[in-house]
Amino acid sequence: MLEMKRIGVIGPTNTSLIESKINLPNGTIESAAGHLGKFLAENSFALVSVPARGVGLWVLESYNKAKGPDALALTPYAAEQSKEYADKVRRNAELAHRVRDDLTWGDEPFELAKACDCLVALGLSCGTLVEMIATKWQKGPPIYAVAAFMSQIPAEVLAEIKVIYFERLEELEAALSTL
């Protein structure tokens, strides 16, 4: 039996802020995350996400609803986290088949890069950029990105990581189908 390709999906948690900064209609990234989660499930990909909120949660919710075969939720912790927030993240993670809750937020980007055959970036934020950069020091999974969902990544960063841009989500999905 062939092993499923493991796709990590990353993107901003505060999508309203990010969409306003790059002139995307509100809800564009949420819609794309839902569409991608369903696509991954229907095409028997394994999913890795950080479902605290935003892209990581939306992709896991749609993957779960479409009965995806294998989802791993990374649920990092921070000492200053409120119990209420930690409980909410744990509830979100219950949508996954498996959960890793032994990571700090500092560990998470590197463990995500190690766990995936490919990362998909649906938008850009500080955390998303850290997750992308972490691929430099791991096995270097390629990063597929929808160009319209982000501004330019600095050339100095692109010199050391592999980012493949797609104009539309459908083009990115077609490329995933060839993995």
CORLINWO-V153567 format. One record per residue. N is the residue number from 1. OMEGA is omega in degrees with one decimal (* if undefined). BURIAL is # if it has 9 or more other ideal C-beta (glycine too) atoms within 8 Angstrom, else .. D_LAST is the distance of its C-alpha to the last C-alpha in Angstrom with 1 decimal. Layout:
N&OMEGA&BURIAL&D_LAST, N&OMEGA&BURIAL&D_LAST
This chain:
1&179.0&.&15.9, 2&177.0&.&12.2, 3&178.6&.&11.6, 4&172.1&#&9.9, 5&-177.2&#&7.4, 6&-177.4&#&10.1, 7&174.3&#&10.2, 8&179.6&#&13.6, 9&-177.1&#&15.4, 10&178.4&#&18.3, 11&-174.6&#&21.1, 12&172.1&#&24.9, 13&178.6&#&27.2, 14&-173.8&.&30.0, 15&178.5&#&28.3, 16&178.1&.&31.6, 17&-176.8&.&32.7, 18&179.2&#&29.5, 19&179.6&#&29.4, 20&-178.6&.&33.1, 21&-178.6&.&32.5, 22&175.0&#&30.0, 23&172.1&.&31.8, 24&174.7&#&29.2, 25&179.7&.&30.8, 26&179.0&.&31.2, 27&-178.4&.&28.6, 28&-176.9&#&25.9, 29&177.4&#&23.6, 30&178.3&#&24.5, 31&179.3&.&23.7, 32&179.2&#&20.2, 33&177.6&#&19.6, 34&179.2&#&20.9, 35&-178.1&#&18.8, 36&178.7&#&15.5, 37&178.1&#&16.6, 38&178.6&#&17.4, 39&-178.8&#&14.1, 40&179.4&#&12.2, 41&-176.0&#&15.0, 42&-179.5&.&15.1, 43&173.1&.&11.4, 44&170.7&.&11.9, 45&169.0&#&10.0, 46&-177.3&#&12.4, 47&169.1&#&14.1, 48&177.5&#&16.1, 49&174.7&#&18.8, 50&-168.1&#&22.3, 51&177.8&#&24.3, 52&175.0&#&27.6, 53&177.7&.&27.6, 54&-173.7&#&26.0, 55&-177.8&#&22.3, 56&178.5&#&21.5, 57&-176.0&#&24.0, 58&179.9&#&23.2, 59&178.2&#&19.4, 60&178.7&#&20.5, 61&-178.0&#&23.4, 62&176.4&#&21.4, 63&179.3&#&18.7, 64&-179.7&#&21.8, 65&179.5&.&23.6, 66&176.1&#&20.8, 67&175.4&.&20.9, 68&-170.6&#&17.5, 69&-173.3&.&17.1, 70&178.7&#&16.9, 71&175.1&#&17.9, 72&176.5&#&19.2, 73&172.2&#&21.8, 74&-177.5&#&23.1, 75&-179.5&#&26.7, 76&179.1&#&28.3, 77&174.3&#&32.1, 78&-177.5&.&34.8, 79&-175.7&.&38.4, 80&179.5&.&39.7, 81&175.7&.&37.6, 82&177.9&.&39.9, 83&-179.8&.&39.9, 84&179.2&.&39.3, 85&180.0&.&36.1, 86&178.0&#&34.8, 87&179.0&.&35.7, 88&179.4&.&33.8, 89&177.5&#&30.6, 90&177.9&#&31.0, 91&177.7&.&31.5, 92&-177.5&#&28.3, 93&179.4&#&26.4, 94&175.5&.&27.9, 95&-177.5&#&25.3, 96&175.8&#&22.7, 97&-178.4&.&22.5, 98&-178.7&.&23.0, 99&169.6&#&24.7, 100&-178.3&#&25.2, 101&-177.7&.&28.5, 102&-175.3&.&29.6, 103&167.8&#&28.3, 104&176.5&.&30.3, 105&176.6&.&28.9, 106&178.7&.&29.0, 107&-168.6&#&26.8, 108&-177.1&#&24.2, 109&-177.7&#&22.2, 110&177.7&#&21.8, 111&176.4&#&21.0, 112&179.8&#&18.4, 113&179.0&#&16.7, 114&-173.1&.&17.0, 115&-169.8&#&15.7, 116&170.2&#&12.2, 117&-178.1&.&8.9, 118&171.8&#&9.0, 119&173.6&#&12.1, 120&179.7&#&12.9, 121&175.7&#&16.5, 122&-177.6&#&18.7, 123&-174.2&#&21.8, 124&174.2&#&23.5, 125&178.0&#&26.3, 126&-179.4&.&27.8, 127&179.4&#&25.8, 128&179.0&#&22.5, 129&176.8&#&23.4, 130&178.8&#&24.3, 131&177.9&#&20.9, 132&-177.7&#&19.2, 133&-179.5&#&21.7, 134&179.4&#&21.3, 135&178.4&#&18.0, 136&-173.1&.&20.3, 137&177.5&.&21.9, 138&-178.0&#&19.1, 139&174.9&.&16.2, 140&177.4&#&15.2, 141&176.8&#&11.8, 142&177.8&#&11.0, 143&175.1&#&12.7, 144&-175.8&#&11.9, 145&173.2&#&15.3, 146&-173.6&#&17.3, 147&-177.0&.&20.1, 148&-176.9&.&22.8, 149&-178.3&#&22.6, 150&171.7&#&23.8, 151&-175.2&.&26.2, 152&171.5&.&25.6, 153&-177.7&#&24.3, 154&-179.9&.&26.8, 155&-180.0&.&26.2, 156&177.5&.&27.3, 157&-179.5&#&24.4, 158&178.1&#&21.8, 159&-173.5&.&23.2, 160&176.3&.&21.9, 161&-177.3&#&18.6, 162&177.1&.&15.4, 163&177.5&#&15.4, 164&-177.2&#&13.6, 165&174.2&.&15.8, 166&179.9&#&15.5, 167&-176.0&.&18.7, 168&179.1&.&17.9, 169&-179.5&#&15.9, 170&176.9&.&15.0, 171&177.2&#&13.4, 172&178.6&#&11.3, 173&177.3&#&10.3, 174&178.1&.&9.5, 175&176.5&#&7.2, 176&-178.1&#&5.4, 177&-179.8&.&5.6, 178&-179.5&.&3.8, 179&*&.&0.0
